[in-house]
């Protein structure tokens, strides 16, 4: 059903109705204000904000009068207000609105048996993590995980992917909070879930392959080398079962999202370098969260950081450094650049950007790591393994397996 666009005249008419009959007129006015806010210039959030703020104020007034009929609508309105604050880079106000929307979501969930409002609660966990409040992020994300655990336990397998994502986020937050062992337990829960789902549905083999390969990077980074090797073998075995026809490999965008999340998380330790990172900013990216969960201030800084890395690489690569320290620094910078470009490829660029602009850099990074390892084998193959794990071009499976067969040395 097609609806007419909201205009200033429409809003003026709803204001009259709200004054005459508040019980019915105020909700209509609030909805029209939000609709109008979405219609106008989205590139100028400051123009939109007054409409979303007024809508939120109306719903607060309705709830203050004890009217729970509009509780869900109020939750969505204040969640939308948080998004608008984020677009305007008013991050403290966005976080405050996240808290308010989550409080309403909890009231809604308290009376719902099914269809609980998890996305609003998860948004709060994401913002808290960006602000560095990791313990609070863990607490909130665990609430989301438990909702999905209960749903999947009740045989609602349609929510299994939601559970898997929320487990990944919980593992990330736990790790950031210094709870490494608890984080690894959640990693294993997510892996077990993916295996069960693949047993039920063989079409999920691509998901299992990417997930196990990504988890292997995490386990390797925490010193669990044997478990990491086993996961790589599991990922390869899953790949070997895939059909030759690429058209049968499922939702490409969903698979890329999984790959990007694990890929970004694996490079978090490199992001302490000063090129492309401003550690003085109050919000920082949380590597492993899908990019669409990030605050807009963080997205902007992340894109700017990629540009700075590209400039630094161009300056360092012509000619290539002759000393091992300089070559090692360039290799690390290339890793960081590749991860950022991969994360952004689905959001900022055309479909072939990953193939045309990310993979060649991945291959170049592997070449540098090979040169480093050949020049100084005593440093161990750890960096080369990381490069081979990330590269799908110029990184034969046998070479990756051969290097993994050696005793892995920890290093940067």
Buried (B, 14 or more C-beta within 10 A) or exposed (E): EEEEEBEEEBBEBBBEBBEEEBEEBBBBBBBBBBBBBEEEEEEEBEEBBEBBBBBBBBBBBBBEEEBEEBBBBBBBBBBBBBBBBBBBBBBEBBBBBBBBBBBBBBBBBEEEEEEBBBEBBBBBBBBBBBBEBBEBBBBBBBBBBEBBBEBBEEEBBEBBBBBBBBBBBBBBBBBBBEBEEBBBEBBBBBBEBBBBBBEEEEEBBBBBBBBBBBBBBBBBBBEBBEBBBBBBBBBBEBBEEBEEEEEEBEEEEEBBBBBBBBBBBBBBEBBEBEBBBEEEEEBBBBBBBBBEBBBBBBBEBBBEBBEBBBEBBEEBBEEEBEEEEEBBBBBBBBBBBBBBBBBBBBEEBEEEBBEEBBBEBBBBBBBBBBBBBEEEEEBBBBBBBBBBBBBBEBBEEEBBBEBBEEEBEEEB
